[in-house]
């Protein structure tokens, strides 16, 4: 397999990474990551305390250069979760930025700080021989161990190979026309696939530039996109705030209008926000679909014809199928029947670390069971309905997807946030329940009003039978609504 990051070997002065007012060229990144790689144990995984910092990016690249598995750790993880991750992955070292306070489970590990001070770099350049990475490890060598959210038990370590990373990033290069000239802007966390693999390793594999915001702000997006940014990655919560701001911020409108590509992921972008952003900027936000276990599976293609609300067509080398409850493949010409999406290809994870039982359960032959319910449009585009466990409602003999109902509810001017779930009903099996966060300064909409809105735009059997109001919906670090944490939910 070719090198993961060919540009690191060019000694180029082009900016590779910029976090705020701190930056590293490809030559400087190669030196800093190379020196750290030379100090890592050759066999044991390396944990990286994944703050949104230049040091995190250097630590991850160092582990990949050294050919050891990298375990990115969420700095917001609780002690119980951290203890599980450390025990399960058994890292020999933890890499962190200087001054970072590490909690107990990590504090017992050998610590290596990423020192990027000018003095440290100058001394290293003057005294150390050039470090050259060993031969590229085998394609199936573990590159990253990324832990899932653990909603149904302790987090599982998803083992991603070097082949999975390279093949998936190269497929996105083809789908998005991603080149070394692109300057990617985002403010995503660096312990998830979205922010780390797509958002850091993606630009580095292309030889382009990443500008990380540290944390997402509308002002930061405006500044970076207006000064040369060509691509923006975000999640729906971020694009919702950008859509709100576009109404009164002409500088933001101009900055987004000049982008080559706006990409949203990690959850569905509501139709209302799609429409507002396109009306303000003339840009269509591109959606894609992926998981920790699969990386990216599909994407809307820039300039393509797929309808808003789909997540596009399969990427190169990725096969998908939709199966019914009995595991039978639903014919491609059937665009109505909802089934579970299954995936196969070089993008798939290798295993759940130390969990052969869970790994075996996740596969049907060579097909990975995603747990996501979907239909497929006539042009091959995938339309996600929701998670099998939380977003598929079986009511009165119908299979109802929560997502399309949520999109309709979000179109109501008095609704700021919406989530739809099912709950037991003695007559229907399950009834549709809407969880609503009212818009600021608005009277909460009446239950009948919302039910009529859904029945009028979709179908009567999809209307909410119950409406419950909240001050905010529970969300994770990536902005996904945590439906299992809604009051009274037990599934």
SVG drawing of the C-alpha trace seen along z (x, -y; Angstrom):
<svg xmlns="http://www.w3.org/2000/svg" viewBox="-57 -42 80 57">
<polyline fill="none" stroke="black" stroke-width="0.4" points="0.0,0.0 1.2,-3.5 2.1,-5.9 -0.8,-7.4 0.6,-10.9 2.8,-11.4 3.0,-15.1 4.9,-14.6 7.9,-13.5 8.1,-16.6 9.6,-19.0 7.1,-21.5 6.6,-24.9 2.9,-24.8 0.7,-25.0 -0.6,-21.6 -2.4,-22.5 -3.5,-25.7 -5.2,-26.0 -6.0,-29.6 -2.7,-31.6 -0.5,-28.5 0.4,-26.6 2.8,-23.9 4.0,-23.4 4.3,-19.9 8.1,-20.1 7.5,-21.1 4.7,-18.5 7.0,-15.8 9.7,-16.8 7.5,-17.1 5.5,-13.9 8.7,-12.0 10.5,-12.8 7.6,-11.7 7.1,-8.6 10.7,-7.6 10.0,-7.6 6.8,-5.5 6.8,-1.8 6.7,0.2 4.1,2.7 1.7,1.0 -1.1,-1.3 -0.8,-5.0 -3.6,-6.9 -4.0,-10.6 -5.7,-13.0 -7.8,-14.5 -8.2,-18.2 -9.0,-20.4 -5.4,-21.3 -2.4,-21.2 -0.7,-18.8 -3.5,-16.3 -3.1,-16.3 0.7,-15.8 0.2,-13.0 -2.2,-11.1 0.1,-11.5 3.1,-10.3 1.3,-7.1 0.4,-6.5 3.9,-7.1 5.2,-4.7 2.7,-2.1 1.1,-1.7 -2.7,-1.8 -3.9,-5.3 -6.6,-5.5 -8.2,-9.0 -9.7,-9.8 -12.5,-12.2 -11.4,-14.7 -15.0,-14.8 -15.2,-11.1 -16.1,-10.1 -13.7,-8.1 -15.7,-4.8 -15.6,-5.1 -11.9,-6.1 -11.0,-3.1 -12.8,-0.8 -11.0,-2.3 -7.6,-2.1 -8.1,1.5 -9.6,2.6 -7.0,1.0 -4.0,1.4 -2.0,-1.6 1.7,-1.9 1.8,-5.7 -0.5,-8.7 0.3,-11.7 -1.0,-15.1 -0.4,-18.8 1.9,-20.3 0.1,-21.3 -3.0,-19.2 -4.2,-17.6 -4.9,-13.9 -7.5,-12.0 -6.5,-9.0 -6.9,-6.2 -4.5,-8.0 -2.2,-9.5 -0.7,-6.1 0.5,-5.6 3.9,-6.8 3.2,-10.3 4.8,-12.1 4.0,-15.8 3.9,-17.2 6.3,-20.2 5.9,-22.5 7.6,-25.5 10.1,-27.3 12.9,-26.5 12.2,-22.8 12.0,-22.7 15.2,-24.6 17.1,-22.3 15.7,-19.2 16.6,-20.4 20.1,-21.1 20.8,-18.0 18.7,-15.2 19.4,-13.2 16.6,-13.1 14.1,-10.4 12.8,-8.3 9.7,-6.1 10.0,-2.4 8.5,-0.7 4.8,-1.2 3.0,1.3 0.7,3.9 -2.6,2.5 -4.6,4.5 -2.5,3.1 -4.6,1.4 -4.4,-2.4 -7.0,-3.6 -9.1,-2.2 -12.1,-4.6 -14.6,-3.9 -18.3,-4.0 -20.7,-6.0 -21.7,-3.0 -25.5,-3.5 -26.1,0.2 -23.3,1.1 -19.6,0.2 -18.1,-1.5 -16.7,0.9 -13.3,0.3 -13.7,0.1 -10.5,1.2 -9.9,-0.6 -7.1,0.5 -4.8,-1.6 -6.5,-0.2 -9.9,-1.4 -8.6,-4.9 -6.8,-5.2 -9.5,-3.7 -12.2,-5.8 -10.4,-9.1 -9.5,-8.3 -13.1,-7.6 -14.0,-11.0 -11.3,-12.6 -13.1,-11.2 -16.6,-12.0 -15.9,-15.6 -13.1,-16.6 -10.9,-17.0 -7.4,-18.3 -4.2,-19.7 -5.5,-23.2 -8.5,-22.8 -8.4,-24.6 -10.8,-22.8 -12.4,-24.7 -14.1,-23.0 -14.5,-23.1 -15.4,-19.4 -14.1,-17.3 -11.0,-15.3 -12.0,-12.0 -14.7,-11.1 -14.4,-9.8 -15.9,-13.1 -13.5,-15.5 -10.4,-13.4 -10.3,-11.0 -12.2,-13.2 -11.3,-16.5 -7.6,-16.1 -6.3,-13.0 -8.3,-13.9 -6.5,-17.1 -3.2,-15.6 -3.6,-12.7 -4.5,-15.1 -1.6,-17.5 -4.0,-20.3 -4.6,-22.5 -6.7,-22.3 -7.8,-25.3 -9.4,-24.2 -11.5,-26.7 -10.7,-25.3 -14.5,-25.5 -17.3,-26.3 -18.4,-29.9 -20.2,-31.8 -17.5,-34.5 -14.8,-31.9 -16.5,-30.3 -17.0,-33.7 -13.3,-34.7 -11.8,-31.5 -14.1,-31.0 -13.7,-34.6 -9.9,-34.3 -9.4,-31.4 -11.4,-28.5 -12.8,-26.3 -14.6,-23.5 -16.6,-23.6 -17.4,-20.5 -20.1,-20.7 -23.0,-18.9 -26.7,-20.0 -26.5,-22.0 -23.7,-24.1 -25.5,-24.6 -28.7,-25.6 -26.8,-28.4 -25.3,-29.4 -28.7,-29.5 -30.0,-31.7 -27.0,-34.1 -27.4,-34.4 -30.6,-36.4 -28.6,-39.3 -24.9,-38.8 -24.0,-39.7 -20.4,-38.9 -21.3,-35.3 -23.5,-35.0 -20.7,-36.1 -18.2,-33.8 -20.4,-30.7 -21.5,-31.7 -17.8,-31.6 -17.2,-28.1 -16.5,-25.2 -18.2,-22.6 -20.3,-22.7 -20.6,-19.2 -23.0,-18.2 -22.8,-14.9 -23.3,-12.9 -27.1,-13.4 -29.7,-14.4 -29.8,-18.1 -33.4,-19.3 -35.1,-20.3 -35.9,-23.8 -32.2,-24.5 -31.3,-23.2 -33.8,-25.6 -32.7,-28.6 -29.0,-28.1 -29.6,-27.7 -31.9,-30.7 -29.3,-32.9 -26.1,-31.7 -27.0,-29.9 -25.1,-26.9 -26.5,-23.4 -25.2,-21.6 -23.9,-18.2 -24.9,-15.3 -23.1,-12.1 -23.6,-9.0 -21.1,-7.1 -20.5,-5.3 -17.5,-4.7 -17.5,-1.0 -17.8,-1.9 -16.3,-5.3 -18.2,-7.0 -20.6,-4.8 -22.5,-7.3 -22.5,-10.9 -24.5,-13.4 -22.3,-14.4 -21.6,-18.1 -23.7,-19.1 -25.7,-15.9 -29.4,-15.5 -30.3,-13.6 -33.1,-15.1 -32.6,-17.0 -33.1,-14.6 -31.0,-11.8 -27.5,-11.0 -26.5,-10.2 -25.1,-7.2 -22.5,-4.7 -18.9,-5.7 -16.4,-3.9 -15.8,-0.3 -18.7,-0.5 -21.6,2.0 -24.9,1.5 -28.1,3.5 -31.4,3.0 -33.0,6.1 -36.3,6.9 -37.0,8.3 -36.2,11.8 -32.8,10.7 -34.1,10.8 -32.7,8.2 -35.4,5.7 -35.3,5.2 -33.7,2.0 -36.8,1.0 -38.8,1.0 -38.5,-2.6 -41.1,-2.4 -40.3,0.5 -38.2,-0.4 -35.5,2.0 -32.2,2.2 -29.1,0.9 -26.2,3.3 -22.7,2.4 -19.6,4.2 -16.3,2.9 -12.7,2.0 -14.0,-0.8 -15.3,1.6 -13.7,1.9 -11.7,5.0 -13.3,6.0 -14.6,4.8 -11.5,5.0 -11.6,8.0 -15.2,8.6 -15.4,11.5 -19.0,12.1 -20.1,8.5 -18.1,8.6 -19.8,11.8 -23.2,10.5 -22.6,7.3 -22.1,9.2 -24.3,11.2 -21.6,13.0 -19.5,10.1 -22.2,7.6 -22.2,5.2 -25.6,4.7 -25.7,0.9 -28.9,0.8 -30.0,-2.1 -33.3,-1.9 -33.6,-3.2 -35.2,-3.3 -33.5,-3.8 -34.7,-6.3 -34.9,-5.4 -31.6,-7.0 -29.8,-4.9 -29.7,-7.5 -30.2,-6.3 -32.8,-7.9 -32.3,-7.2 -35.4,-6.7 -33.6,-6.4 -32.1,-4.0 -33.8,-0.6 -33.8,-0.7 -35.1,-4.3 -36.3,-5.8 -38.5,-3.1 -42.1,-3.2 -44.4,-0.4 -47.9,-1.8 -51.2,-0.3 -49.4,2.0 -47.2,-0.8 -43.5,-1.3 -43.0,-5.0 -39.6,-6.8 -39.1,-9.5 -37.0,-11.7 -39.6,-12.7 -42.0,-13.7 -39.3,-15.7 -38.6,-17.6 -42.3,-18.6 -42.5,-19.7 -39.3,-21.8 -41.1,-23.7 -43.5,-25.2 -42.5,-28.7 -43.0,-28.0 -40.8,-24.9 -37.1,-25.3 -36.2,-21.6 -38.1,-18.4 -37.6,-14.7 -40.0,-11.9 -40.2,-8.5 -42.7,-5.7 -44.2,-4.5 -46.4,-1.5 -50.1,-1.8 -52.7,1.0 -54.5,0.4 -51.8,-0.7 -48.8,1.3 -46.9,-2.0 -48.0,-5.6 -46.1,-8.5 -44.8,-10.9 -43.3,-14.4 -40.9,-16.0 -40.9,-19.8 -38.6,-22.7 -40.7,-25.8 -39.0,-28.7 -37.9,-31.6 -40.5,-34.2 -43.3,-32.0 -46.3,-30.4 -45.9,-26.6 -48.0,-25.2 -51.1,-23.2 -51.0,-19.5 -53.9,-19.4 -52.1,-22.0 -48.9,-19.9 -50.9,-16.7 -52.8,-18.4 -49.5,-19.8 -48.0,-16.3 -51.2,-14.6 -51.5,-17.3 -48.0,-17.0 -47.3,-13.3 -50.2,-10.9 -52.7,-10.7 -51.2,-7.6 -47.9,-9.5 -49.4,-12.3 -48.2,-12.6 -50.7,-11.2 -48.8,-12.8 -46.8,-16.1 -44.4,-16.7 -42.5,-20.0 -39.0,-20.4 -36.5,-23.2 -33.8,-21.4 -33.3,-18.0 -30.4,-15.8 -27.5,-15.8 -24.0,-14.2 -20.8,-16.0 -21.6,-15.7 -25.1,-17.3 -27.0,-14.0 -30.2,-13.8 -30.0,-11.1 -33.5,-9.8 -32.8,-7.2 -32.2,-10.0 -35.6,-11.7 -37.7,-11.7 -39.4,-8.4 -37.7,-6.6 -36.6,-3.1 -35.5,-1.4"/>
</svg>
